[in-house]
Amino acid sequence: MTCCMSAIGLAGAIRQRKIGVGEAVDAALRAADKVQKEHNSFLAVAHDSARKRAAEIQARIDAGEDISVLAGVPIGIKDNISTLGIETTCASKMLEGYIPVFNATAVERIEQAGMIVIGKLNMDEFAMGGSSETGAFGAVRNPWDISRVAGGSSGGSAASVAARAVTVTLGSDTGGSIRQPCSFCGVTGIKPTYGAVSRYGLVAYASSLDQIGPIGADIDDCAALLQIISGSDEMDGTCVINQPFVFEDSITERLEGVKIGLPRNYFEGGIDDDVKTAVLAAAKELECAGAVIEDFDMPLMDYAIHAYYIIACAEASSNLSRYDGLKYGRRSPSAGSLSEVYRLSRSEGFGLEVKRRIMLGSFVLSSGYYDSYYKKALQTRAIIKSSYDSLFGRFDMILSPVAPTAAYKIGENIGDPLKMYMGDIYTVSVNLAGLPAVSLPCGFSEDGLPVGFQLIGSAFSEARLFRVARVYQRRTAFHKKRPGGGAA
Ligand code: GLN
């Protein structure tokens, strides 16, 4: 029964004593064990701590305490987010066996809200990738077709929601890692404005781009979770929002007065016809709901990927220098000297994609190349940000595809990094500009694979994105479809 409910619905049933917290958690643990085998979406399932927490939360609910709208709901956490006492590996051999002694702020808030962490979700190693194939513990399989990727890097977070093992999860998005796996798996996700959710306890990939966000079956669940995790935090000076988001509950049916920009050049070449058709149909649907849709040309489309990969790799090379084999993480057993500790621990601990990025990042930061690559990338980033600023003078939001294709076969692109990077063409500029975006299911490819679209807003306009996303999901049923033909 719990598997077919929304997170909000499940919490309601728990409050009304129709379902016990222990029952909900047991069902989620069983489902997590199952999808761990079938899709490799979990890296750890926390049976003991989850059952113990379930009993505590049930006792508080029984005592009449009104904890939060999602109290008692089980949740899965991407494995790059620190969970006290639960192994956090970032899907890397470098951190295998690492058990954090603290919770990330987002996890702390989830626990304060009475939610129960049931396990850690598989991903690309250190969140570097777009297919959840680069992790050291195997690829995540897409529940819609297990021969295909789940997308990445938050592949486990999206796949476990698609399989309805859990109602909600946390992912992280540096250049598309929440939105793209949501599109590939037919679920909903929010990449919050940079500075809306604390990054404390999120293992850093590219600190100026990283942001934690919610994934769920629909926008209401995602919004409920975002309200819980957002808000300032003294542990993260870049978390600038004062108060957590409060989204109004009133339901709007119409979108008169909402102006949505449609980037014409996003639909010319390089995009699969199935994706194009589904995304343009989503624009039509919003138009039928009263929104005004207007075409424009997205400036600098060809530069976003280059700027993103230079900046992301530069920051990654610096962030990952902390894994030195001494302080924490893997230490090579065969090292005989200090320099061998560094060299062998890092050679054995990191996978190919992570090494590639550390090398690229070190290169663009090195003297002689800094000005021609890194500095230019930062200048490009500033221009991208200001062109978004002027677009938001014309439009309330921008509607775009999330990825040029639906989910591809496991192994199909992994040997071609440049092709893989080009798959991020529609998502990375959002992170470069620090903007919020929601990813919503909007159709299926000819092969029956989910396709999503995104709505991109100005900084801290999550409430507006939520309102439009909600209208869209009340008019459509794509988010209710489940792998295997069922409906939620
Ligand atoms: N695919 C992008 C990358 O590999 C985005 C990853 C992410 O958002 N974590 O950098």
Residues whose N, C-alpha, C, O or C-beta is under 5 A from the ligand:
A	BS01	LIG	A127 M128 G129 G130 G152 S153 S172 D173 T174 G175 G176 S177 D424
